[in-house]
């Protein structure tokens, strides 16, 4: 594959003035933080969470705050997960779910605000908090527990200790008898315990717990990929073909970038068969995909592959090559970034392009989809009123956000997904035309991944590398002018 020449990349990189974000000072780490997740009564839809904390001597008389996130990465609307928290209490002894033991209740628990609880250890070197979370939504953002399965997204379940998100954490899951656990960080069959470098990685690991999911695997360039399917309806004999087509998508995307750094990756695919549940969410070593129908139904197979292509591209674009605001995060306020049109919009473009490169779409299908996106953008009133950057900044309002108040967003806003998709396509065509086909947007993305993720020093505890900023596009027009894209901005 032809690589972009260095001098061309230096002049054509569209994300100008890329800098790393500020590093926030953190408290010295606690001795240990151990999460335990129970689900003793699945029909109640209540997850039982224990957080066991060991304190250093200097912290035994200082209150510790436990906070529920207001939103979670990948979905930027505010959902206030704390509204489903109930029966918060604190103890000075350890007691795993479902085991008899004696606890001494600490009566110094104070609810500070809508998302924060404060606990005074009272001189104890260990502390356990217990709370329950109501969960009955199967999605990439929320969680669900019922008689069929448990599926959780960590941001909606696990509180963090304020000031200690960077601390290493341990997780133990206590499943119902006969239920098995799967996620993107399984190291061995029957695993129920995990160690995570920090809370952010803990919540980046969605998990399915059920008696009846299936798993098939394949290997591409020495990396193992697992396709986990949990069906609430008939599959119509399509699962084997689905796995083969997912492998084609993986091969096409790895060929563009390079083999990813992980050893294993998991596609968690649910066929809800309820006519309303549908989602896709990216993670570092997995993706969670929910389709509203059964695999046997018309259109579900094709819809699954489209979501797979989009979410797997996020392995590189968003989860590793990322805007500076995308990790670590402040979960007390909405996210503000100008770059979602790159993070999500370009991923939309490549999601389609990779279906073509994988041979799943033919050229006509690909061009028809791009034409449909052009039509949507050109006829949408909001597209004339809202720029791609403003759309990114408005994500807390338009990314599946709930609204009790009537709004005019339908007429005044545009999604950064299709708008960014078209910008990506136009930039790709301009670069290809300017270089007579010797370079493309692929080369720009690869160079950015190399510069900001692989070779940059760590800017925070969260992940290797540093995030980029895309401010000053117009100011950088002179640098991109030789690529023929300055007028685009």
N, C-alpha and C positions, 0 to 999 in steps of 0.2 A: 504494500500500500504506500502511495506517495505521501511523504510527510511535508508539511508546510515549511518552507525555508525560513530560517530564523529572522533574517532581515525583513521579510514580508510580514511575519507575525508581529514583529515589534511595531510596525507601522499600521497594521490592520486590526490589532486587538481592539474590540469595540468597547470593552469595559475599561475606561480611562480613569486615572487617579484612584487606582485600587489600593486600599489601605486596610490594615487590620483594626479591629475594634478595641475598645478599652478593656482592660483586665480589672475586674472588681476584687478588692481585697476580701479574703475570707477568714473566718475564725480558724484556729488550730483544730485539727480533726478530733472527733470523739474516738473513744477506744474501739467501739464497734457499733454498727447499726444492722439489725437483723429483722427483715420483714417475714411474717408468716401469713399465708393466705389460706383461709378455710372456707368451706361451702357445705356446712353440715345439713342444711335444709334447702336444697335447690329450688323447690317449689315456692319458697318465700321470696326469691330473687335477691337475697341478701348475701353479699360477700362479707366474710368476717376477716378483718385485718388486725394483726398485732404488729407493733413495732417495738422491738426490744433494743434498748440503748444502754451501753456501758459508758459511764462518764469518767473522765479524768478527775483527779482530786480538786482541781481548781474550778470545776463546774458543778459540784454536788450541791451547792447552795444558790445556784443561779437558775432562774426559770428557763425552760426550754420551750421553744415555740414549734408547733406542728401546723403545717399549712397545706391546704388543698389548692391545686392549680385552678385558675379561672378558664384556661383553655389548654389545648395540647398541640404539639408540633404537627404540621401538615394540614390542620384546619384552624383558621385564624379568627373565627368568630368567638365571642365570649359566651361560654356555656355555664360558668359557675358550678363546677362539679360538686362544690360543697353542699348544694341544696339537696343532694341525695345521701348525705352523711347523717347517721343517727347513732344515738347511744354511745357517744364518746366518753371514755373514762380512762383513768390512769391508776397504775399499781406500782408497788415497789418490789414485785416478784414476777417470775416468769411462769407462764401457764399456756402451753400450746393449745390450739383449738381441739375440743373434744376430749381433753384429758382432765381428770379431777385434781384439783390442787387448791390450796388456800391462798387467797390474796388479801393484802391489807390495802384498802382503798385510800389513795391520796386524795384528800378533799380540797386540794389547792389547784383545781382545774378552773381556768378562766377563759371564757370565749371572748377574744379580743375584738374580732370583727367578723365579717361574713365568711371568711375563709381561714381564720387562724385561731388556734387553741393554744393556751399557755399552761405549762405544767411546772410546778415547783418540786424539784426532787426531794426537798426536805432533808438534805444531807445524805441521801442514799446514793450509792455508787452505781446502781442499776435502776432502770425505769422501763416500764412496759405500758404502752397505751393500746387501747382496744376500741375499735369503732366498727360499725357496719355501713355498707354502701348498697343502696338499692340500685339494681342494674337489670334492665330488661329491654335494651336496645342493641340489636346486632348491627354494628357499623364500624367504620375505621376510626371513629372518635370515641364512642361510648363502649359500654360493656353489657354482657347479657349472662344471666344465670337462670336456668330453668331445669325442668326434669330431663331435657334432652342433652344439654351440654352447658359448659361454662366457657365464655370467651371474653377476655378482658384486654383492654388497652390501658396501660399502666397509669397514664395521666389522669384518668377518671376514677382510679381506685386508690393509688398509693399517695399518701401525704409525704411531704419532704420535711426534714428538720431545717428550720430557717437558719441560714448561714452555713449549712453543712451539705448542700447538694454535691459538692466535689468529693465528699468522703466515700470510701469504698462501702458497698452494701452487700448483704447476703439476702437471698430469698429462698424460703422453703414453702412449697405448695403441698397442701394436704387434700388430695382429691377424694371424692366418694369411691367406695369399693367398686372395682371393675372399670373405672374411668382411667384413661391414659392421657399423658400430657405431650404436647408438641409445640415447639416454637422455633425461632431461627437460631437458637443457641443451645440446642440439644447436643450433648457430647456422647451420651451413651443411652441405651434403652432403659426405660424405667426411671429415668432421672427425675428427682424431685427437688434438688437443691442447685442453686447457682450463685456464683460470685460475680459482681459487677463492679467496674472501676468507679462508678458514680451513679447518682440517682437518675441522671439524664439517660444513661444507657439502660438502666433498669426499665424505665417507662417506654423505651424504644424497642421493646421486645414483646409484641402482642402474642398471646398464648391461647391455644384451644385445648380444652380438657373435656373429653367425651369418650364413650365406649366404642364409637362406630366410625371414626374417620379412617380414611385409607391413605397410603403414601406410596409413591413411586419415585425413583431417582434416576438421574443420568449424570454423566461427567463431561465437562467441556474444559479443555486446557488445564486439566489437573484439579479443577474445582468441582465439588459435588453439589448438585441442585436437587432439592426435594419438592415434589408436587403433592401437597396434602389437600385432599378433597373431602369436604363434609357436606353431604347432600341431604336435604329435607324432602327431596322428590326424586323421581326416576331419572336415570342418566341416559337411557336410550343406547347404551353400548358405545358412547362417544368418548369415554375417559382415556382410553389408550391413544386415540388420535389426538386428543387434547394435549397429552404429555409430549407427543412427538412434535406438535406445532410449537409448544412452548420452548422446546429445545432449539428449534429453528430460530426463534426470536432471540434466545440467549446467544447463540452462535453469531448472529448478525451484529448484535450490540457489542459483544466482546471483540469482534473483529475491528470495530471502529475505535474503541478505546484501548484496552489492553486487559489481560486477565485481572479481575479485581483482587484485592488483598485478602479477602476472607477465604476460608477453606470450604465453608458450606453456606448455602443460601436456601431459604424456604419460601415457597409460594403457598400461602394459606388461603384456600379458595372455598367459599361457602355458597351453596345454592339454597337460598332461604325459602324459595317457593311460596312467598307470601304476598307477591305483587307490589311490595313497597320498599323492601330493604335493598339498598344498592350503594356501593361505595368502593373506593380503592385508596389505600394509604401506604406510603413508602416508609421503609425502615432500613437501618444499616445492614442487616443481614436477613431481611425478610420483607415480604409485602403481604398485606391482608386485603383480599378482594371478596366482595359480597355481591352476588347477583340476585335480583328479585324473583327469578323464575327457577325452574328445574333445568338441568343440563339438557334434557331431552326436548325442551320447548324450542320452537323456531326462534332464531336470533340469539339465544343464550350462548352458544358456542362462539359465535363471532364476537359478541360483546365481551366475553371473557378474554379472548386473545387481544382485543384492543386495549383493555385495561391492563393486561399483563405487559404489553409493550410499553405503555406509558409508565407504569410503576417501576418496571425493571430499569428503565433509563435513569430513573432517580438514584439508582445505586451510585452513579457518578455525579449527575447534575442535580443538586439540592442536598443530598445526604453527605457528600464529601466536597465537591466544588459548590460552594454555598455563599450566599450573601452574608455579610458580617453579622446581620441580626439573627441569623438562623443557627443559634447555638453558641454558648449557653443562653438561656432565655430568662426573661423576667415574667413570671406567671401571675404577677399581681396587676398587670395592665395589658392592654391590647398590643399586639406586635405591630411595629411600623417599619416597613421596608419598601423601597422604591423598585425592587428588583424581581418581584414575582412574575413579571412578564417574561423575564429570562428563565427563572427557576421553573415555572410551570408552563409558560407559553412556548418556550423553546422545546420543552419536554413533550408538549402536545405535537409540535411539528415533527420531532424525531420519532415519537410514538407511531405516527402514520408512516414516516419514511422507512422505519425499520420493518414494518409489516410488508412493505414493498421489497426491501432488500432480502428479507427472509423468504420471499416467494409466496407468501400467504395472500397478498394482494397483487393483482396485475397493474400495469401502468394506468389503464383506464380507471380502475377503482381508485387508485391514489389521486389522480388528477381530478376526478369527480369530487372527492372529499375536500380537496383544497378549494375547488371552485365553490362548493357549498359554504365553506367557511368564509370565503371572500364575499359571497352574497349576504351572509348573516351580518358581517361587519359593515358592509356598505349600506345595508338597509336599516341598521339599528340606530335609532335616534341618539342613544347614549354614546355611540362611537364618535359622533361629531362633538360631543360635549366633554368627554373624559379621555385624557391621554392614557397611555400604557402605564406611566409612572403613577399617575393619580389613581388609576384603577388598583395598582398594587397597594398604595397607601390606604385605599378604601376597603381592603380585604376584610377587616372586622365587620363591615356592614354587608358585604355581598357574598362572602364565602359560606353559603348555607346558614346564614345568621337568622335567628328568630327575631321577629318584629311584632311587638304588641301594638305599636303605633303605625298607622297608615303612612306609607312613604311614597315618594315619586321615583324611587330608584329604578324602576322598570324603564322609565323614560330618560333618566339622566345618567345612568351608569352603563358600563360595559365590562365584561369579564376579562381579566388579564390572560385567561387561557387562550381564547381564539385571537385576541388582539396580538398577544405575544407570538402566537403561532404564525401569523402572517408576517410579522416583522422578521422572525427567524427565516421564513421561506424567502422573503425578499433579500435579506442579507446574504443568504446562501447563493441565490442566483446572481447577485451583484459580484460577489467574490469569484464565483466560477467564471462569469463573463469577463471580468477584469483580468483574470489570470489565464484565460483561454483553457479553462478546465484543469489547470495544474494544482489548484487549491480550492478549498471549500470551507464552509462553516465548521466542518469536522475538525479541521486543523486548528482553528481558533479555540474550539472547546478543549481539544487535547492539550494545547499549550497552556491554557488557563489551569486545567486540572494538574498538569505537571508543576506549574509555578506556584499555585496557591494551596494545593493540597499535598502533593508528594514532596516538594522541596522547601516549603516554607517552614520556619520554626513554629512551634505550637504557640498560639496566641491565648489559649485558655486551657483549663483542665479538661474540657469536654471532648475534644477530638484533635487529631493531628492537623497541622496546617493552620491557615487563617482564612477568614472570610473576605470577600471583596465588597467594595462599594462602587456603585455605578453613577455617582454624582458627577456633574461636569461633562455630560456628553457633548453638549454644544461647544463648550470650551475646548474639548479635544477634537473638534471637527477637522482641524488642520492635519492632525496625525492620521486620521482615517480617510482623509480626502483622496490620497493616492489609491485607496482601495475602491473608490467610487461610491462610498456609502455615506459621505458627509451630508448630502442633501436629504437623506432619509431622516436624519435627526433634526 
